[in-house]
Amino acid sequence: MTISMYKASVPVFIKGLTNLKAILEKAAAHAQAKKIDETVFAGARLFPDMLPLTGQIQIATDFARGTTARLAGVEMPKWEDNEKTLAELIARVDRTLDYVKPFIATQIDGSEARSITRQVRGQPRTFTGLNYLLQYALPNFYFHSATAYGILRHNGVEIGKADFLGSLD
């Protein structure tokens, strides 16, 4: 049995983004309950040389949106990275879900050999669609999603592995 490029991308991004939104909503509820200014969470980092929560969410959503667009062979919409609150980050995740959800299998399947060139460490790198998805896009999406989870957990938001994984089929 084979897995399609669509099934390996769009539903994966939808599930990951849905879980990310739920984690952000728990952070917002935690901030409100503890009377913590939510911008503290938005600017929080795991280490000084790492991006803050805002950057982690922006990049995770960029990978979901950009990968879906590139695999479908369409132009990725440009968005500003100007979120400063948890509510704005949740809205960005919602906007990403609204962008990704309408894509259908016929737009993505068959993109395994599509040539996709991206800047990697300041150098152009050309991937096949399959290698782009499996070796670059999904690992980056999960890295930034997991780092966002880690930032919130490190800052006292009561979330666990089940929140990151979400419901299992």
C-alpha angles and dihedrals in degrees: 000000000000130000119227125233088241094054091046092052124022099042089042091054092045092052094044093047092047090053091045090053091051091052091050090049090053089050091052091049090047091051091050094046093048093039092239118156101248091219085072088066093042090056097039121120135188090224132004094252093052127086118262124248091272091058093046092053093044092052095043090052091044090055093049093047097038097045092049091050095046094048089049091048094239132126114268113234114244117236130185118241098226105124115135104166137053089245090056091048091050089050090052091052089049091050089050091050089050089053098045101040099069094058112107133204095259089061095053107027113093093034093110093105098033111127111241120181120195136165109257116183089343095308129100111252124188118209135178110244091254095050091043091054099042103033102033118011103043094042090051093046091052094042093056094040091050091046090052088051090049093050092052094044091047088054094054104265106148101237131132143189091282089061091054094046097040123194117343121226 
